[in-house]
Amino acid sequence: MDTAGDAYHFGRDIAGHAIAEIKATALKLDTVEAKEARLARIVTRAHRAISAAAMGRMAAGMSREEAAAWRRDAETSYHEAMRAEVASYEPAG
């Protein structure tokens, strides 16, 4: 099993879901405080999903060290995808 590739794709998938939720809800909120609070919840949920997936891999037999490396790879992929989206973002209107 290609755990690095799996982690990469998982991180990208989580980022895709987070980006879609941000575009669908967070950017439409009217106050900066509401936007920041919503974004913080989305990011927290994304990190929890990655951690839960790493724990699931440990439960399935992956060593603690391998699961930690998988989590780091997934988080790196997630952050790269989020940075790329922010860099390419152009507000509508």
N, C-alpha and C positions, 0 to 999 in steps of 0.2 A: 504494500500500500504506500502511495506517495503522500506521506503526511504533510510535507511542506507545501505541495500543490493543493492538497485538501484544505489546509489552513489558509492559504492565499485566497482560494475561491470562497471559503466561508467568510473571511473578512470582507471581501468585495460584496458578497451577497448581503451581509449585515449593513454595510455602508449604503448599498442600494436601497434597502428598506428604510434606513434612517433618512436618506436624502428625499425619498418620495414622501415620507411623513412630514419632513420639514417644509417641502414645497406645498403640500396639501393643507397644512394647518398652521405651522408656526409663523410663516411669513405673512399670513393673513391677519394675525392678531394686531390689535390697534396700538398697544403700548409697548415700549421697549422692554419694560419689566415683564410683561406677559410673554413676549417673544423669548427673552432670556430664560425665564422659568421653564417654558415649554422645551426649548433647545436643551437645557440641562437634563430634563427628564428623558428626552430621546437619547442623548449620549449615554446616560447612566444605564438605560435599558439595553443599549447596544453592547456596552462593556459587560453587563451581566450575562447577556446571551453568549458572548464569547467565552466567559468563564464557565458557564454551565456546560457548554459544549466540550470544553477541555476536561471538566470533571466527568462527563459522560464517557469520554475516551479512556480516562483512567479506570472507570468502572468496567469498561469493555476489555481491559487488560493492558492498556498502555502504561508504561512506567511513569512515575511522578515527574521525572526529568523530561521524558519525551512529551508528556502532556503540558508541562510548563513551556517547553520550546514551541509546541504547537500553538499554545495560547499567545506567546509572543509573536509568532509569525502571523497569526490571524489578526492580532491587534495592529501590527505594522501594516498589513494589507488594508485594514479598515481605515487607518489614519491616512495612508497614501491616497486611497479613493476619495476620502472626504476632502483632503487638501486639493486634489485635482478638480473636484466639483466646485469648490470655493474659487479656485483660480480661474475657472471657465465661466463662472456665474455672471450673467448680465441681467440686471433687473428689467422686468417688463415695463413698458410704458415709456 
